[in-house]
Amino acid sequence: MTPSLKLLSFNGRYNFNDQGMFMSKQWKSALAAGVILASATGAAMAEDQETGFYVGGNAFYNEVFDADGTATTTTAGGFAAIPLIGDVLNGLLGGSASSSANLETSYDNDISYGFSVGYKFASPVRIEFEYRQGENDVDKISSGGVSTTSDSSLEVTSMMGNVWYDFAAGERLRPYIGFGLGMANLDMGDADDDVTIGQLGAGITYFLTPRLALDAGYRYSVAEDATFKSATIEQENEYSAQSVQVGLRYNFFEAQYGVKDSDGDGVSDETDECPGTPRGVQVDSVGCPLDGDNDGVADYLDQCPNTPAGAKVNASGCPLDGDNDGVADADDACPDTPAGQAVMSNGCAKDQAVILRGVNFELNSAQLTMNAETILNGVAETLVSSPGFDVELQGHTDSTGSDSYNMNLSQNRAKSVKSYLVSSGVEANRLTARGYGEEQPIASNDTKDGRAQNRRVELKVIGDGSSDSVEPMMYDEPMVEEPAVEEPMMDEPMVEEEPMVEEEPMMEEAPAEAEPSVEDEYEYDPSAETDY
């Protein structure tokens, strides 16, 4: 294509179409296509951090291959205006009308420049819009063994959409190959034409920093034949070229190379047991978020960072609270409290009762054991921390012995518990001591185990506090219950002769109130951390 352009440029008298200053519709369409290609990133969102836009600038050293072309004239002697070889062409063609001649044009090597805008996907693929402009001087034009030099030049402006494939992902030095397709404008000064152009390319990218890269490569480009028309001459020419290029590319993302740390937590991907940790979260030596209380919920998500070891927690790291009363299940002595009721610090509301497991007495006596005192210390703390709640201390026995004896024994034992709690700081007017004897068994009295369960002291809430529930507190670890302390009573006939009722100084007049019904009853397990 270039030779014909050169011929046209030798004679300014030819009347060519005025295309040099304006882009054709094809040229504008190519520009629009390139912009769309560079912006097509909506579907390319990926988790890979090495994803995003980049811009670059390039310099090319171009070699335009010798180009064959054909010049055709419809006027006799139409080639005469071409310097030096015009007469030769007319001689070869006989100066007749509708004659044509084959031409070959050679070019000097020269420099061109360009810029690119691209997008790197999470995969090794990059798409790119490239703009390039360059000029090569014409060295000579030959036809029929005759050559002549020229001071004209060929200017090529191109816009292409490229697709590149990078190898060695994750390395600092990455080879690539690819291709491009677009439009080019070939301009010889007196005439120009818009043609389709394509290129093949390969190169290497070297990352100077995670954002700045050096790009060096090779390009081979070829365009369709260009046609140039005037009033008397029509020329058709070919174009192909090769170039080496070097440039700089700036990424709007950080390239990952060397030791990989995808989540940026300071632990390499190879040893990271918790990949994908959010940025800024503190991690341990294996890349997992810190969990100070070892509840399975990372500290950055843990809304209750000091959960006791072993406690079951929810997704926020807080102890489970099945009845939503504000007391964690692990601390809740009454885990099924109806919604909306005020509770004590042990999670119990009005009309709920708990068995004070481990609160035992000396044989046939109201004297507390040392284990019992330890447990009652925790009960006292609960009551002191739950002002406004009144409780009834209920004494119960098994069926061994007479009804009257068991009633008196249970009353005395309830009173003994009350006295101990008062001495531990609980207001006496909040406590009511009452014995129920053998009237309210919770198990069969026909077995040793059943009788052991029936010998018990219960704490029942009879007044709902006027204030909101308070924070639960931990009790001292209860001593192991000794449920069989009183069991020998089964074989002892001394029950009827027991003088304890008359001698017991703690005996007080039995309450006049009607026997209440126990609506909710729970047991404290002495092996549990929060039981009494």
C-alpha positions in Angstrom: 0.0 0.0 0.0 2.8 2.4 0.8 4.4 2.5 -2.7 1.2 3.8 -4.2 1.0 6.4 -1.5 4.5 7.5 -2.4 3.6 7.8 -6.0 0.6 9.9 -5.1 2.8 12.1 -2.8 5.2 13.0 -5.6 2.6 15.1 -7.5 0.4 17.5 -5.7 -1.6 18.1 -8.8 -3.6 14.9 -8.2 -7.0 15.5 -6.8 -7.6 13.0 -4.0 -10.5 12.7 -1.7 -10.0 14.9 1.4 -9.7 12.1 4.1 -6.5 13.0 5.9 -8.0 15.4 8.5 -11.0 13.4 9.4 -11.6 9.8 10.6 -13.9 7.7 8.6 -16.9 5.9 10.2 -14.8 2.8 10.4 -12.1 4.7 12.3 -14.6 6.0 14.9 -16.2 2.6 15.3 -12.8 1.2 16.1 -12.2 3.8 18.7 -15.6 3.1 20.3 -14.9 -0.6 20.3 -11.5 -0.2 21.9 -13.0 1.9 24.7 -15.7 -0.7 25.3 -13.2 -3.4 25.4 -11.1 -1.7 28.0 -14.1 -1.0 30.2 -15.7 -4.5 30.1 -14.9 -5.3 33.7 -18.3 -5.7 35.3 -18.3 -9.4 34.9 -14.7 -9.7 36.0 -15.1 -9.2 39.7 -13.0 -11.8 41.5 -11.6 -12.5 44.9 -8.1 -12.7 43.6 -6.3 -9.5 44.8 -4.2 -9.4 41.6 -7.2 -8.0 39.6 -7.8 -4.5 38.2 -6.9 -1.8 35.7 -3.5 -0.8 34.5 -2.1 1.9 32.2 1.1 1.9 30.2 3.3 3.8 27.8 5.5 2.2 25.1 8.2 3.0 22.5 8.5 0.9 19.4 11.4 0.5 16.9 9.6 -0.3 13.6 10.7 -2.0 10.5 8.2 -1.7 7.6 8.7 -4.5 5.2 9.2 -3.8 1.4 5.8 -3.3 0.0 4.5 -4.3 -3.4 1.8 -2.2 -5.0 -0.1 -1.6 -8.2 -0.7 1.8 -9.8 -3.4 2.0 -12.5 -4.2 5.0 -14.7 -7.1 5.6 -17.1 -5.4 8.5 -19.0 -2.8 8.1 -21.7 0.6 9.3 -20.3 -0.9 9.5 -16.9 2.4 8.4 -15.2 4.4 11.2 -16.8 4.0 13.4 -13.7 5.8 10.9 -11.5 9.5 12.0 -11.2 12.3 9.9 -12.8 10.3 6.7 -13.3 7.2 8.3 -14.8 8.7 8.2 -18.3 9.9 4.7 -17.7 6.4 3.6 -16.7 4.8 5.2 -19.8 7.5 3.6 -22.0 6.8 0.2 -20.5 3.1 0.6 -20.9 3.3 2.3 -24.3 1.7 5.5 -23.0 -1.7 4.0 -23.6 -4.9 4.5 -21.7 -6.0 2.1 -18.9 -2.5 1.0 -18.1 -1.1 -0.3 -14.8 2.4 -0.8 -13.3 3.8 -2.8 -10.4 5.8 -0.9 -7.8 8.0 -1.8 -4.8 8.6 0.6 -2.0 11.3 0.4 0.6 11.3 2.2 4.0 13.7 3.3 6.6 13.4 2.0 10.1 12.0 4.5 12.6 10.5 5.0 16.1 6.8 5.1 17.1 5.1 5.7 20.4 1.9 4.5 22.0 -0.1 4.1 25.2 -2.4 1.4 26.5 -5.2 0.9 29.1 -5.9 -2.6 30.2 -7.6 -4.8 32.8 -6.2 -8.0 34.4 -8.6 -10.7 35.3 -8.2 -13.1 38.2 -7.1 -15.6 35.5 -3.8 -15.2 33.5 -5.7 -13.2 30.9 -5.4 -9.5 30.3 -7.5 -7.4 27.9 -6.1 -4.1 26.5 -6.8 -1.1 24.4 -3.7 0.1 22.6 -3.1 3.4 20.6 0.0 3.7 18.5 1.4 6.3 16.1 4.6 6.2 14.0 6.2 7.4 10.8 8.7 5.7 8.5 10.5 7.6 5.7 10.4 6.2 2.2 13.8 5.0 1.1 13.2 4.2 -2.6 10.6 3.3 -5.1 11.3 0.7 -7.8 9.6 -0.4 -11.0 10.8 -2.3 -14.0 14.4 -2.3 -12.7 14.5 1.4 -12.2 14.7 2.9 -8.7 14.4 6.4 -7.3 14.7 7.9 -3.9 12.0 10.0 -2.2 11.6 12.5 0.6 8.0 11.3 1.4 7.0 9.3 4.4 4.3 6.8 5.6 2.5 7.7 8.8 0.5 4.9 10.5 -1.9 5.5 13.3 -3.6 2.4 14.8 -6.0 1.5 17.6 -6.3 -2.1 18.6 -8.0 -4.3 21.2 -5.4 -6.8 22.5 -5.7 -10.1 24.5 -2.6 -11.2 26.4 -2.0 -14.4 28.3 0.6 -14.3 31.1 2.7 -17.3 32.2 4.4 -17.9 35.5 1.6 -16.3 37.6 3.0 -15.3 41.0 6.5 -14.8 39.7 8.3 -11.5 39.3 9.3 -12.2 35.7 6.3 -13.3 33.5 6.4 -14.2 29.8 3.3 -13.5 27.8 1.8 -14.0 24.3 -1.2 -12.6 22.6 -2.9 -11.0 19.6 -4.7 -7.8 18.7 -7.2 -6.6 16.1 -8.3 -3.1 15.2 -8.2 -0.3 12.7 -5.3 1.7 11.2 -5.0 4.9 9.1 -2.2 4.9 6.5 -1.3 8.4 5.5 1.2 9.5 2.8 0.4 13.2 3.0 -1.6 13.5 -0.2 -3.9 10.6 0.5 -4.9 8.2 3.3 -7.0 5.1 3.8 -8.5 3.3 6.8 -7.9 -0.4 6.9 -8.3 -3.4 9.3 -5.0 -4.3 11.0 -4.0 -7.2 13.3 -1.0 -8.2 15.2 0.7 -11.1 17.0 2.9 -10.5 19.9 5.0 -11.9 22.7 7.1 -10.5 25.5 8.1 -10.5 29.2 6.8 -8.4 32.1 9.2 -7.7 35.0 7.7 -6.2 38.1 9.9 -3.5 39.5 7.5 -3.1 42.4 4.0 -4.6 43.0 2.5 -1.7 41.0 5.2 -0.8 38.5 6.3 -3.2 35.7 8.7 -3.1 32.8 7.3 -4.5 29.6 9.5 -5.7 26.7 8.2 -7.5 23.6 8.0 -8.2 19.9 5.1 -7.4 17.6 4.3 -8.5 14.0 1.5 -6.6 12.3 -0.2 -6.8 9.0 -3.0 -4.8 7.4 -5.4 -5.3 4.5 -4.4 -3.7 1.2 -5.2 0.0 1.1 -6.8 1.6 -1.9 -6.2 5.2 -3.0 -8.1 6.9 -5.7 -7.8 10.1 -7.7 -9.3 11.5 -10.9 -6.8 9.5 -13.1 -4.9 7.1 -10.8 -6.0 4.2 -8.5 -3.4 2.6 -6.4 -3.6 -0.5 -4.2 -0.8 -1.3 -1.7 0.1 -3.8 1.0 1.5 -3.1 4.5 3.3 -5.3 7.0 5.8 -4.5 9.7 7.6 -5.8 12.8 8.7 -4.0 15.9 10.4 -4.4 19.2 9.0 -2.4 22.1 9.8 -1.4 25.6 7.5 0.3 28.1 6.4 0.9 31.6 3.1 -0.3 33.0 1.4 1.0 36.2 -1.1 -1.3 38.0 -4.0 0.0 40.0 -3.6 -3.2 42.1 -0.7 -4.9 43.8 0.9 -7.8 41.9 1.6 -10.9 43.9 5.0 -12.4 43.5 7.6 -14.0 45.6 6.3 -15.3 48.9 2.5 -15.2 48.6 0.3 -13.9 51.3 -3.1 -13.6 49.8 -4.9 -12.2 52.9 -2.0 -9.9 53.9 -1.8 -11.3 57.5 1.9 -11.7 57.5 1.8 -15.5 57.2 2.6 -17.0 53.8 -0.1 -18.9 52.0 1.9 -22.1 52.2 1.7 -22.2 56.0 -1.6 -20.2 56.5 -4.2 -22.5 58.1 -6.8 -19.8 57.9 -6.6 -18.2 54.4 -9.0 -15.3 53.7 -8.6 -13.6 57.1 -9.8 -10.0 56.9 -7.1 -7.4 56.6 -6.0 -5.9 59.8 -7.1 -8.8 62.0 -4.4 -10.1 64.4 -3.4 -13.7 63.8 -1.3 -16.3 65.4 1.8 -18.1 63.9 -0.3 -20.2 61.6 -2.4 -17.3 60.3 -5.6 -17.9 62.3 -7.4 -15.0 64.1 -6.6 -14.8 67.8 -9.1 -16.3 70.2 -8.2 -15.2 73.7 -10.9 -17.2 75.5 -10.6 -20.3 73.3 -14.4 -20.4 72.7 -14.0 -21.0 69.0 -15.0 -17.4 68.0 -12.2 -15.1 66.9 -11.5 -12.1 69.0 -12.5 -9.7 66.2 -15.9 -11.2 66.1 -16.2 -12.1 69.8 -18.7 -9.8 71.6 -18.0 -11.6 74.9 -14.2 -11.9 74.9 -13.8 -13.4 78.4 -16.1 -16.4 78.3 -15.1 -19.0 80.8 -13.3 -22.0 79.4 -15.5 -24.7 78.1 -18.7 -22.6 78.0 -20.9 -23.2 75.0 -21.3 -20.0 73.0 -23.2 -18.6 70.1 -21.8 -17.2 66.8 -21.0 -13.9 68.6 -18.9 -15.7 71.2 -21.4 -15.1 74.0 -22.6 -17.9 76.4 -25.9 -19.5 75.3 -29.0 -18.2 77.0 -31.8 -20.5 76.1 -34.6 -18.6 77.9 -33.2 -15.1 77.1 -33.4 -14.0 80.7 -30.0 -12.4 80.7 -28.3 -15.3 82.6 -26.1 -17.6 80.6 -27.3 -21.3 80.5 -24.1 -22.3 82.3 -25.0 -20.0 85.2 -28.8 -20.5 85.0 -30.3 -22.6 87.8 -33.7 -22.2 86.2 -33.1 -22.6 82.5 -36.8 -22.4 81.5 -37.9 -19.1 82.9 -40.9 -17.7 81.1 -40.1 -14.7 78.9 -40.2 -11.3 80.3 -39.9 -12.2 84.0 -37.4 -10.6 86.3 -34.8 -13.1 87.6 -32.2 -13.3 90.3 -28.6 -13.6 89.5 -29.0 -17.4 89.3 -31.6 -17.1 86.6 -34.7 -17.9 88.8 -37.9 -16.0 88.8 -41.0 -15.9 91.0 -42.5 -19.3 91.8 -39.4 -21.2 90.6 -37.5 -23.4 92.9 -34.1 -25.0 93.0 -32.8 -27.9 95.1 -29.7 -27.0 97.0 -27.7 -30.1 96.2 -25.0 -30.8 98.7 -26.6 -28.9 101.6 -26.5 -31.8 104.0 -26.8 -32.2 107.8 -25.4 -34.3 110.5 -27.3 -37.6 111.2 -30.8 -36.9 112.6 -29.7 -33.3 113.2 -30.2 -29.8 111.9 -26.4 -29.2 112.2 -25.0 -28.2 108.8 -22.0 -30.1 107.4 -18.9 -28.2 106.3 -19.8 -29.1 102.7 -23.2 -27.5 103.1 -21.7 -24.3 104.5 -19.5 -24.0 101.4 -22.5 -24.3 99.1 -24.6 -21.8 101.2 -21.8 -19.2 100.8 -22.6 -19.1 97.1 -26.4 -19.0 97.8 -25.8 -16.0 100.1 -23.9 -14.2 97.3 -26.7 -14.8 94.9 -29.3 -13.4 97.3 -27.1 -10.4 98.2 -26.6 -9.6 94.5 -30.4 -9.9 93.9 -32.1 -7.3 96.1 -35.8 -7.2 96.1 -36.3 -11.0 95.8 -37.8 -12.9 98.7 -37.3 -16.6 99.0 -38.7 -19.5 101.0 -36.3 -22.1 102.4 -38.1 -25.5 102.3 -37.0 -28.5 104.3 -38.0 -32.0 103.1 -37.4 -35.5 104.4 -38.0 -39.1 103.3 -40.7 -41.3 104.7 -38.5 -43.0 107.3 -39.8 -42.2 110.8 -43.1 -40.7 112.0 -44.8 -37.8 110.2 -44.5 -35.5 113.2 -40.8 -36.2 113.6 -40.1 -35.6 109.9 -42.1 -32.4 110.0 -40.1 -31.1 112.9 -36.8 -32.2 111.5 -37.5 -30.5 108.2 -38.6 -27.3 109.9 -35.4 -27.2 112.0 -33.2 -27.8 109.0 -34.9 -25.0 107.0 -34.4 -22.7 110.0 -30.7 -23.7 110.2 -30.2 -22.8 106.6 -31.9 -19.4 107.2 -29.7 -18.7 110.2 -26.6 -19.4 108.2 -27.7 -17.1 105.3 -28.5 -14.3 107.7 -25.1 -14.6 109.3 -23.7 -14.4 105.8 -25.3 -11.0 105.1 -28.7 -11.7 103.8 -31.6 -9.7 105.3 -33.7 -11.9 107.5 -37.0 -10.3 106.3 -36.3 -11.7 102.9 -36.1 -15.3 104.1 -38.9 -17.6 105.2 -38.0 -21.1 106.7 -40.6 -23.8 106.4 -40.6 -27.6 106.8 -42.7 -29.9 104.7 -41.6 -33.2 106.2 -42.3 -36.1 103.9 -45.3 -34.5 102.2 -43.6 -33.5 98.9 -41.4 -36.4 97.7 -39.8 -36.1 94.3 -38.8 -39.8 94.1 -40.0 -43.1 95.5 -39.3 -43.8 99.1 -39.1 -47.5 98.4 -35.5 -47.3 97.3 -32.3 -46.0 98.9 -31.6 -43.6 96.0 -35.2 -42.3 96.1 -35.0 -41.6 99.8 -31.7 -39.8 99.3 -33.4 -37.5 96.7 -36.3 -36.8 99.0 -34.0 -35.6 101.8 -33.3 -32.1 100.5 -33.5 -28.4 101.0 -35.1 -26.2 98.3 -34.9 -22.5 97.6 -38.1 -21.1 96.1 -38.5 -17.5 94.9 -41.7 -16.1 96.4 -41.2 -12.4 95.6 -40.3 -10.9 92.1 -37.7 -8.2 92.4 -38.8 -4.7 91.5 -35.5 -4.1 89.7 -34.2 -5.7 86.5 -32.2 -8.9 86.8 -28.6 -8.5 87.7 -25.5 -10.0 86.2 -24.9 -13.7 87.1 -22.0 -14.5 89.3 -19.8 -17.6 89.9 -20.2 -19.7 93.0 -17.4 -21.5 94.7 -17.1 -25.1 93.5 -19.5 -27.1 95.7 -18.4 -30.0 97.7 -19.6 -33.5 96.8 -23.0 -34.3 98.2 -23.3 -37.0 100.7 -26.9 -38.1 100.1 -26.7 -41.2 102.3 -25.9 -39.4 105.6 -29.3 -40.1 107.0 -29.9 -43.5 105.5 -29.3 -45.4 108.8 -32.6 -43.9 109.9 -34.3 -46.8 108.0 -33.2 -49.3 110.6 -33.3 -47.2 113.7 -36.4 -47.6 116.0 -35.5 -44.5 117.9 -37.6 -42.2 115.8 -40.6 -42.0 118.2 -38.3 -41.4 121.2 -36.3 -38.6 119.6 -36.4 -35.7 122.1 -34.9 -33.3 119.6 -38.0 -31.2 119.0 -38.3 -30.2 122.7 -34.6 -29.5 123.1 -34.0 -27.7 119.8 -33.5 -24.0 120.7 -34.0 -23.0 117.0 -37.5 -24.2 116.9 -40.0 -21.5 116.0 -43.8 -21.5 115.7 -44.8 -23.1 112.5 -45.9 -20.6 109.9 -49.6 -20.0 109.6 -49.5 -19.6 105.8 -51.1 -22.1 103.6 -48.9 -24.7 102.0 -47.8 -23.3 98.7 -47.6 -25.4 95.5 -44.3 -25.7 93.8 -44.8 -24.6 90.2 -41.3 -25.0 88.8 -38.6 -27.0 90.5 -35.0 -27.4 89.4 -32.0 -29.2 90.8 -28.5 -27.9 91.4 -25.9 -30.5 90.3 -23.0 -30.3 92.8 -20.6 -31.2 90.0 -21.6 -28.2 87.9 -19.7 -25.0 88.2 -22.7 -22.8 88.9 -24.6 -25.0 91.3 -24.8 -24.4 95.0 
